[in-house]
Amino acid sequence: MANMGEHFSCLDVIPIRWRSGSGPERRVCATLLEVWSSGGVLQIDEPIAKGETFVIAVQGVQIEARVQSYDRDEYGYYLQFGLADPWFPAHYKPPYLMKTKKLRAGAVARRIFARPA
């Protein structure tokens, strides 16, 4: 699950679901903030542990993703996730999508996951 390819800022609300351990299945709507062919960045209100899998439901397709890292701020949790197979743009394209020329690829994720020195 490489973090390769062009990254795009985007905005969409997508349903996800996961199960932590033997607990009940969790279902929430997540805000997709950045997308690339093999992953993206979601904002949600509760954490999903690094390495855990979750399912994204978009346009009638169920896509399994794995949390690569997460961080928290006053707005919630930001999950960077990866996929085994490309999903964007073949299987999914957010309605609001912007390729930013001024920022390098992955700028949103790097800002979110950057640790102060």
Rosetta constraint file for C-alpha pairs under 8 A:
AtomPair CA 1 CA 38 HARMONIC 6.60 0.50
AtomPair CA 1 CA 82 HARMONIC 5.46 0.50
AtomPair CA 1 CA 83 HARMONIC 5.69 0.50
AtomPair CA 1 CA 84 HARMONIC 5.47 0.50
AtomPair CA 1 CA 85 HARMONIC 7.89 0.50
AtomPair CA 2 CA 38 HARMONIC 6.86 0.50
AtomPair CA 2 CA 82 HARMONIC 7.31 0.50
AtomPair CA 3 CA 36 HARMONIC 7.93 0.50
AtomPair CA 3 CA 38 HARMONIC 6.59 0.50
AtomPair CA 3 CA 39 HARMONIC 7.04 0.50
AtomPair CA 3 CA 82 HARMONIC 7.35 0.50
AtomPair CA 4 CA 36 HARMONIC 7.65 0.50
AtomPair CA 4 CA 37 HARMONIC 7.60 0.50
AtomPair CA 4 CA 38 HARMONIC 7.26 0.50
AtomPair CA 5 CA 36 HARMONIC 6.38 0.50
AtomPair CA 5 CA 37 HARMONIC 6.42 0.50
AtomPair CA 6 CA 36 HARMONIC 5.96 0.50
AtomPair CA 6 CA 37 HARMONIC 7.52 0.50
AtomPair CA 6 CA 105 HARMONIC 6.00 0.50
AtomPair CA 7 CA 34 HARMONIC 6.90 0.50
AtomPair CA 7 CA 35 HARMONIC 5.80 0.50
AtomPair CA 7 CA 36 HARMONIC 4.70 0.50
AtomPair CA 7 CA 37 HARMONIC 7.93 0.50
AtomPair CA 7 CA 99 HARMONIC 7.27 0.50
AtomPair CA 7 CA 105 HARMONIC 4.98 0.50
AtomPair CA 7 CA 106 HARMONIC 5.57 0.50
AtomPair CA 8 CA 34 HARMONIC 5.61 0.50
AtomPair CA 8 CA 35 HARMONIC 5.40 0.50
AtomPair CA 8 CA 36 HARMONIC 6.38 0.50
AtomPair CA 8 CA 97 HARMONIC 6.47 0.50
AtomPair CA 8 CA 98 HARMONIC 5.63 0.50
AtomPair CA 8 CA 99 HARMONIC 4.91 0.50
AtomPair CA 8 CA 100 HARMONIC 7.04 0.50
AtomPair CA 8 CA 105 HARMONIC 7.46 0.50
AtomPair CA 8 CA 106 HARMONIC 7.76 0.50
AtomPair CA 9 CA 33 HARMONIC 5.96 0.50
AtomPair CA 9 CA 34 HARMONIC 4.51 0.50
AtomPair CA 9 CA 35 HARMONIC 6.58 0.50
AtomPair CA 9 CA 97 HARMONIC 5.96 0.50
AtomPair CA 9 CA 98 HARMONIC 5.22 0.50
AtomPair CA 9 CA 99 HARMONIC 6.37 0.50
AtomPair CA 9 CA 100 HARMONIC 7.31 0.50
AtomPair CA 9 CA 108 HARMONIC 7.30 0.50
AtomPair CA 10 CA 32 HARMONIC 6.70 0.50
AtomPair CA 10 CA 33 HARMONIC 5.07 0.50
AtomPair CA 10 CA 34 HARMONIC 5.29 0.50
AtomPair CA 10 CA 35 HARMONIC 6.83 0.50
AtomPair CA 10 CA 94 HARMONIC 6.56 0.50
AtomPair CA 10 CA 95 HARMONIC 7.89 0.50
AtomPair CA 10 CA 96 HARMONIC 5.30 0.50
AtomPair CA 10 CA 97 HARMONIC 4.39 0.50
AtomPair CA 10 CA 98 HARMONIC 6.05 0.50
AtomPair CA 11 CA 31 HARMONIC 6.77 0.50
AtomPair CA 11 CA 32 HARMONIC 5.55 0.50
AtomPair CA 11 CA 33 HARMONIC 5.24 0.50
AtomPair CA 11 CA 34 HARMONIC 7.53 0.50
AtomPair CA 11 CA 94 HARMONIC 6.84 0.50
AtomPair CA 11 CA 95 HARMONIC 7.39 0.50
AtomPair CA 11 CA 96 HARMONIC 5.40 0.50
AtomPair CA 11 CA 97 HARMONIC 6.90 0.50
AtomPair CA 12 CA 31 HARMONIC 5.66 0.50
AtomPair CA 12 CA 32 HARMONIC 5.17 0.50
AtomPair CA 12 CA 33 HARMONIC 7.23 0.50
AtomPair CA 12 CA 94 HARMONIC 6.02 0.50
AtomPair CA 12 CA 95 HARMONIC 6.89 0.50
AtomPair CA 12 CA 96 HARMONIC 6.96 0.50
AtomPair CA 13 CA 29 HARMONIC 6.18 0.50
AtomPair CA 13 CA 30 HARMONIC 5.49 0.50
AtomPair CA 13 CA 31 HARMONIC 4.53 0.50
AtomPair CA 13 CA 32 HARMONIC 6.09 0.50
AtomPair CA 14 CA 29 HARMONIC 5.43 0.50
AtomPair CA 14 CA 30 HARMONIC 5.37 0.50
AtomPair CA 14 CA 31 HARMONIC 6.41 0.50
AtomPair CA 14 CA 32 HARMONIC 7.00 0.50
AtomPair CA 14 CA 56 HARMONIC 7.16 0.50
AtomPair CA 14 CA 57 HARMONIC 6.91 0.50
AtomPair CA 14 CA 58 HARMONIC 6.86 0.50
AtomPair CA 15 CA 27 HARMONIC 7.13 0.50
AtomPair CA 15 CA 28 HARMONIC 5.84 0.50
AtomPair CA 15 CA 29 HARMONIC 4.37 0.50
AtomPair CA 15 CA 30 HARMONIC 6.13 0.50
AtomPair CA 15 CA 56 HARMONIC 6.13 0.50
AtomPair CA 15 CA 57 HARMONIC 5.75 0.50
AtomPair CA 15 CA 58 HARMONIC 7.63 0.50
AtomPair CA 16 CA 27 HARMONIC 5.83 0.50
AtomPair CA 16 CA 28 HARMONIC 5.69 0.50
AtomPair CA 16 CA 29 HARMONIC 6.12 0.50
AtomPair CA 16 CA 30 HARMONIC 6.76 0.50
AtomPair CA 16 CA 54 HARMONIC 6.69 0.50
AtomPair CA 16 CA 55 HARMONIC 5.42 0.50
AtomPair CA 16 CA 56 HARMONIC 4.61 0.50
AtomPair CA 16 CA 57 HARMONIC 6.26 0.50
AtomPair CA 17 CA 25 HARMONIC 6.82 0.50
AtomPair CA 17 CA 26 HARMONIC 5.40 0.50
AtomPair CA 17 CA 27 HARMONIC 4.38 0.50
AtomPair CA 17 CA 28 HARMONIC 6.50 0.50
AtomPair CA 17 CA 54 HARMONIC 5.63 0.50
AtomPair CA 17 CA 55 HARMONIC 5.30 0.50
AtomPair CA 17 CA 56 HARMONIC 6.89 0.50
AtomPair CA 18 CA 25 HARMONIC 5.65 0.50
AtomPair CA 18 CA 26 HARMONIC 5.36 0.50
AtomPair CA 18 CA 27 HARMONIC 6.81 0.50
AtomPair CA 18 CA 53 HARMONIC 6.78 0.50
AtomPair CA 18 CA 54 HARMONIC 4.56 0.50
AtomPair CA 18 CA 55 HARMONIC 6.40 0.50
AtomPair CA 19 CA 23 HARMONIC 6.22 0.50
AtomPair CA 19 CA 24 HARMONIC 6.11 0.50
AtomPair CA 19 CA 25 HARMONIC 4.54 0.50
AtomPair CA 19 CA 26 HARMONIC 5.98 0.50
AtomPair CA 19 CA 54 HARMONIC 7.58 0.50
AtomPair CA 20 CA 24 HARMONIC 7.51 0.50
AtomPair CA 20 CA 25 HARMONIC 7.54 0.50
AtomPair CA 20 CA 48 HARMONIC 7.88 0.50
AtomPair CA 20 CA 52 HARMONIC 7.73 0.50
AtomPair CA 28 CA 44 HARMONIC 7.87 0.50
AtomPair CA 29 CA 44 HARMONIC 7.43 0.50
AtomPair CA 30 CA 42 HARMONIC 6.07 0.50
AtomPair CA 30 CA 43 HARMONIC 5.73 0.50
AtomPair CA 30 CA 44 HARMONIC 5.11 0.50
AtomPair CA 31 CA 42 HARMONIC 5.42 0.50
AtomPair CA 31 CA 43 HARMONIC 5.08 0.50
AtomPair CA 31 CA 44 HARMONIC 6.67 0.50
AtomPair CA 32 CA 40 HARMONIC 7.32 0.50
AtomPair CA 32 CA 41 HARMONIC 6.00 0.50
AtomPair CA 32 CA 42 HARMONIC 4.52 0.50
AtomPair CA 32 CA 43 HARMONIC 6.52 0.50
AtomPair CA 33 CA 40 HARMONIC 7.47 0.50
AtomPair CA 33 CA 41 HARMONIC 5.60 0.50
AtomPair CA 33 CA 42 HARMONIC 5.84 0.50
AtomPair CA 33 CA 43 HARMONIC 7.19 0.50
AtomPair CA 33 CA 108 HARMONIC 7.80 0.50
AtomPair CA 34 CA 40 HARMONIC 5.17 0.50
AtomPair CA 34 CA 41 HARMONIC 5.07 0.50
AtomPair CA 34 CA 42 HARMONIC 7.40 0.50
AtomPair CA 34 CA 106 HARMONIC 7.89 0.50
AtomPair CA 34 CA 108 HARMONIC 6.80 0.50
AtomPair CA 34 CA 109 HARMONIC 7.42 0.50
AtomPair CA 35 CA 39 HARMONIC 6.05 0.50
AtomPair CA 35 CA 40 HARMONIC 4.16 0.50
AtomPair CA 35 CA 41 HARMONIC 6.60 0.50
AtomPair CA 35 CA 88 HARMONIC 7.38 0.50
AtomPair CA 36 CA 40 HARMONIC 5.84 0.50
AtomPair CA 36 CA 88 HARMONIC 6.20 0.50
AtomPair CA 37 CA 86 HARMONIC 4.88 0.50
AtomPair CA 37 CA 87 HARMONIC 5.65 0.50
AtomPair CA 37 CA 88 HARMONIC 4.55 0.50
AtomPair CA 37 CA 89 HARMONIC 6.81 0.50
AtomPair CA 38 CA 82 HARMONIC 5.70 0.50
AtomPair CA 38 CA 83 HARMONIC 5.12 0.50
AtomPair CA 38 CA 84 HARMONIC 7.04 0.50
AtomPair CA 38 CA 85 HARMONIC 6.32 0.50
AtomPair CA 38 CA 86 HARMONIC 4.71 0.50
AtomPair CA 38 CA 87 HARMONIC 6.31 0.50
AtomPair CA 38 CA 88 HARMONIC 7.21 0.50
AtomPair CA 39 CA 65 HARMONIC 7.81 0.50
AtomPair CA 39 CA 80 HARMONIC 7.43 0.50
AtomPair CA 39 CA 81 HARMONIC 5.34 0.50
AtomPair CA 39 CA 82 HARMONIC 4.22 0.50
AtomPair CA 39 CA 83 HARMONIC 5.56 0.50
AtomPair CA 39 CA 86 HARMONIC 7.78 0.50
AtomPair CA 39 CA 87 HARMONIC 7.70 0.50
AtomPair CA 40 CA 80 HARMONIC 5.82 0.50
AtomPair CA 40 CA 81 HARMONIC 5.59 0.50
AtomPair CA 40 CA 82 HARMONIC 6.82 0.50
AtomPair CA 41 CA 78 HARMONIC 6.54 0.50
AtomPair CA 41 CA 79 HARMONIC 5.43 0.50
AtomPair CA 41 CA 80 HARMONIC 4.47 0.50
AtomPair CA 41 CA 81 HARMONIC 6.29 0.50
AtomPair CA 41 CA 109 HARMONIC 6.63 0.50
AtomPair CA 42 CA 78 HARMONIC 5.53 0.50
AtomPair CA 42 CA 79 HARMONIC 5.13 0.50
AtomPair CA 42 CA 80 HARMONIC 6.60 0.50
AtomPair CA 42 CA 81 HARMONIC 7.90 0.50
AtomPair CA 43 CA 76 HARMONIC 6.52 0.50
AtomPair CA 43 CA 77 HARMONIC 5.49 0.50
AtomPair CA 43 CA 78 HARMONIC 4.50 0.50
AtomPair CA 43 CA 79 HARMONIC 6.35 0.50
AtomPair CA 44 CA 76 HARMONIC 5.80 0.50
AtomPair CA 44 CA 77 HARMONIC 5.30 0.50
AtomPair CA 44 CA 78 HARMONIC 6.58 0.50
AtomPair CA 44 CA 79 HARMONIC 7.84 0.50
AtomPair CA 45 CA 75 HARMONIC 7.68 0.50
AtomPair CA 45 CA 76 HARMONIC 4.80 0.50
AtomPair CA 45 CA 77 HARMONIC 5.90 0.50
AtomPair CA 46 CA 76 HARMONIC 6.88 0.50
AtomPair CA 46 CA 77 HARMONIC 6.22 0.50
AtomPair CA 47 CA 70 HARMONIC 7.68 0.50
AtomPair CA 47 CA 77 HARMONIC 5.92 0.50
AtomPair CA 47 CA 79 HARMONIC 7.98 0.50
AtomPair CA 48 CA 52 HARMONIC 6.71 0.50
AtomPair CA 48 CA 67 HARMONIC 7.19 0.50
AtomPair CA 48 CA 70 HARMONIC 7.93 0.50
AtomPair CA 48 CA 79 HARMONIC 7.74 0.50
AtomPair CA 49 CA 67 HARMONIC 6.88 0.50
AtomPair CA 49 CA 69 HARMONIC 7.96 0.50
AtomPair CA 49 CA 70 HARMONIC 7.72 0.50
AtomPair CA 50 CA 66 HARMONIC 7.74 0.50
AtomPair CA 50 CA 67 HARMONIC 4.96 0.50
AtomPair CA 50 CA 68 HARMONIC 5.53 0.50
AtomPair CA 50 CA 69 HARMONIC 5.37 0.50
AtomPair CA 50 CA 70 HARMONIC 6.91 0.50
AtomPair CA 51 CA 66 HARMONIC 5.83 0.50
AtomPair CA 51 CA 67 HARMONIC 5.14 0.50
AtomPair CA 51 CA 68 HARMONIC 6.05 0.50
AtomPair CA 51 CA 69 HARMONIC 7.94 0.50
AtomPair CA 52 CA 66 HARMONIC 5.64 0.50
AtomPair CA 52 CA 67 HARMONIC 5.69 0.50
AtomPair CA 53 CA 64 HARMONIC 6.69 0.50
AtomPair CA 53 CA 65 HARMONIC 5.48 0.50
AtomPair CA 53 CA 66 HARMONIC 4.29 0.50
AtomPair CA 53 CA 67 HARMONIC 6.34 0.50
AtomPair CA 54 CA 64 HARMONIC 5.81 0.50
AtomPair CA 54 CA 65 HARMONIC 5.42 0.50
AtomPair CA 54 CA 66 HARMONIC 6.34 0.50
AtomPair CA 54 CA 67 HARMONIC 7.89 0.50
AtomPair CA 55 CA 62 HARMONIC 6.29 0.50
AtomPair CA 55 CA 63 HARMONIC 5.47 0.50
AtomPair CA 55 CA 64 HARMONIC 4.54 0.50
AtomPair CA 55 CA 65 HARMONIC 6.05 0.50
AtomPair CA 56 CA 62 HARMONIC 5.75 0.50
AtomPair CA 56 CA 63 HARMONIC 5.09 0.50
AtomPair CA 56 CA 64 HARMONIC 6.35 0.50
AtomPair CA 56 CA 65 HARMONIC 7.17 0.50
AtomPair CA 57 CA 61 HARMONIC 5.70 0.50
AtomPair CA 57 CA 62 HARMONIC 4.71 0.50
AtomPair CA 57 CA 63 HARMONIC 6.39 0.50
AtomPair CA 58 CA 62 HARMONIC 6.67 0.50
AtomPair CA 58 CA 63 HARMONIC 7.84 0.50
AtomPair CA 58 CA 92 HARMONIC 6.79 0.50
AtomPair CA 59 CA 91 HARMONIC 7.83 0.50
AtomPair CA 59 CA 92 HARMONIC 7.05 0.50
AtomPair CA 61 CA 91 HARMONIC 7.74 0.50
AtomPair CA 64 CA 83 HARMONIC 6.79 0.50
AtomPair CA 65 CA 81 HARMONIC 6.23 0.50
AtomPair CA 65 CA 82 HARMONIC 5.68 0.50
AtomPair CA 65 CA 83 HARMONIC 4.94 0.50
AtomPair CA 65 CA 84 HARMONIC 7.59 0.50
AtomPair CA 66 CA 81 HARMONIC 5.38 0.50
AtomPair CA 66 CA 82 HARMONIC 5.44 0.50
AtomPair CA 66 CA 83 HARMONIC 6.51 0.50
AtomPair CA 67 CA 79 HARMONIC 6.39 0.50
AtomPair CA 67 CA 80 HARMONIC 6.02 0.50
AtomPair CA 67 CA 81 HARMONIC 4.42 0.50
AtomPair CA 67 CA 82 HARMONIC 6.60 0.50
AtomPair CA 68 CA 79 HARMONIC 7.45 0.50
AtomPair CA 68 CA 80 HARMONIC 5.56 0.50
AtomPair CA 68 CA 81 HARMONIC 5.08 0.50
AtomPair CA 68 CA 82 HARMONIC 6.45 0.50
AtomPair CA 69 CA 79 HARMONIC 5.95 0.50
AtomPair CA 69 CA 80 HARMONIC 5.31 0.50
AtomPair CA 69 CA 81 HARMONIC 7.07 0.50
AtomPair CA 70 CA 77 HARMONIC 6.65 0.50
AtomPair CA 70 CA 78 HARMONIC 5.36 0.50
AtomPair CA 70 CA 79 HARMONIC 4.39 0.50
AtomPair CA 70 CA 80 HARMONIC 6.04 0.50
AtomPair CA 70 CA 113 HARMONIC 7.29 0.50
AtomPair CA 71 CA 77 HARMONIC 5.67 0.50
AtomPair CA 71 CA 78 HARMONIC 5.32 0.50
AtomPair CA 71 CA 79 HARMONIC 6.81 0.50
AtomPair CA 71 CA 112 HARMONIC 7.06 0.50
AtomPair CA 71 CA 113 HARMONIC 6.25 0.50
AtomPair CA 72 CA 76 HARMONIC 5.64 0.50
AtomPair CA 72 CA 77 HARMONIC 4.42 0.50
AtomPair CA 72 CA 78 HARMONIC 6.16 0.50
AtomPair CA 73 CA 77 HARMONIC 6.62 0.50
AtomPair CA 78 CA 112 HARMONIC 7.23 0.50
AtomPair CA 80 CA 109 HARMONIC 7.15 0.50
AtomPair CA 83 CA 87 HARMONIC 7.74 0.50
AtomPair CA 86 CA 90 HARMONIC 7.61 0.50
AtomPair CA 87 CA 91 HARMONIC 5.06 0.50
AtomPair CA 87 CA 92 HARMONIC 6.05 0.50
AtomPair CA 88 CA 92 HARMONIC 5.24 0.50
AtomPair CA 88 CA 93 HARMONIC 6.13 0.50
AtomPair CA 89 CA 93 HARMONIC 5.20 0.50
AtomPair CA 93 CA 97 HARMONIC 7.94 0.50
AtomPair CA 100 CA 104 HARMONIC 7.66 0.50
AtomPair CA 103 CA 107 HARMONIC 5.97 0.50
AtomPair CA 106 CA 110 HARMONIC 6.00 0.50
AtomPair CA 107 CA 111 HARMONIC 6.08 0.50
AtomPair CA 108 CA 112 HARMONIC 6.18 0.50
AtomPair CA 109 CA 113 HARMONIC 5.91 0.50
AtomPair CA 110 CA 114 HARMONIC 5.48 0.50
